[in-house]
Amino acid sequence: MRFVRRIPLLCLLVFLIFSLGCTSKEYVRHLASDACLITPKQSTKENINAYLGPPDKKQALADGGEEWTYFQQNKSLLRKTPYVGTQLGTEHYDVMVIVFRGEIVDACQYRMFTQEEFEKAHIDTGPKPDAD
C-alpha cells in the first residue's frame, strides 16, 4: 500500500530526470549522418548553423567564398579508460568541410580519418571562431 502512494512521486521524479536531460544548449554532432542533411546549391548558412551549430574553423577563400570546417574526435570505450586508454581501443576523427558562395552551400565534403591519417594530414584545428 505504501508503494501505491509513492507512484505519483516516482513518476514526477522520472519525468524531471528525463526533461533535464533534454535541456542542454550544446550541439550534438554526428557528422557522418549530418552530412546527409546538407544539399549543395540549396542549403543556407542558417540551415547549417541550425544542423551543426557554429563551425570549428572559418576561412575566407581567395575567390570570395567562405569555408566552414567541423571536427569531431571519436574514441572507443576502451580508449577512454584512465591511465591505459592510450594503449587500448581505437580513435578516429570526422571532418566535414562546407564551402559557401554567398549564403548558399556550394560544396560539402565529409571524411573520416584514423588517428595516424589525421596527424599526417596536418589539419589545422586552430582556435574556435566566435559565433555569429
Secondary structure by P-SEA (a helix, b strand, c coil): cccccaaaaaaaaaaaaaaaaacccbbbbaaaaaaaacccccccaaaaaaacccccbbbbccccbbbbbbbbbbbccccccccccccbbbbbbbbbbbbbccccccbbbbbbbcaaaaaaaccccccccccc
